[in-house]
Amino acid sequence: MRNGQVEVNQVNVDRLNTAAQALGKAILNSKAYKNFVKARDQFRIDESAKEAAREYNTVISDYQMRARWGGIKPEDENQIEDARKKAMENKVLGDYYTTQEELISFYQELNTYLSEKLKFNFAGLAKPAGGCCG
């Protein structure tokens, strides 16, 4: 009986591996992932987009530092919004940020779908063990 149980478990492991590989391929072939990779690759070679991202990130970092020390003023919110608008004027950077958000939404939808089918939080169990945050 013990050997029969091992064989059934191995069949399940093989099916699980096959399903996981199919899921991985489906993700890599998804429109959201392909669009993101294309936008990311364009961003990596576009110096003006990288500079716009640095400028935006500097404003965000300054805002976060002031927030930690309790020094936020109402005009700081406007400064963040102005910096975001300016950053998004760069088409390459705008595409990169937009496709990144679309990919995140796709992953969230996929997790919801899989979690409903599996009756547990798929992403919660799929994350790597250990690390700093979880």
Residue, then its C-alpha position, 0 to 999 in steps of 0.5 A: m500500500r505504501n508503494g501505491q501511495v508513493e506512485v499516486n503522489q508522484v503522478n500528482v507531482d508530475r501533473l503539478n509540474t506540468a500545470a506550473q510549466a503551462l502557467g509559466k508559459a501562459i504568463l510569458n506569452s500574455k499580452a500584458y507581459k510582452n507589452f511590459v518587456k517591450a516597454r522595459d527594454q525601451f526604457r533601459i536604452d532611453e536616456s531621457a526616460k531614465e533622467a525623467a524617472r530619476e527626477y520623479n524618484t527624487v521628488i518622491s524620495d524627498y516627499q517620503m523623507r519629509a513624511r517620516w519627519g512630519g514635515i509635509k505641507p499641502e503644497d507637497e501633494n501638488q509637487i508630487e502630482d506635478a512631478r508625476k505629470k512631468a514624468m508621464e510626458n516622457k512617452v517611453l517612461g509613461d509606457y513603462y509605468t503604464t505597462q508595469e501597472e497593467l502587468i500587476s493588474f494581470y497578476q492580481e486577476l490571475n491570483t484571484y482566479l487561481s485562488e478561487k479555483l484552488k480554494f486558497n491564496f495562490a500568491g500567498l503560497a507561491k512566494p519564495a520562503g524566507g527573505c526580509c518581508g514575509 
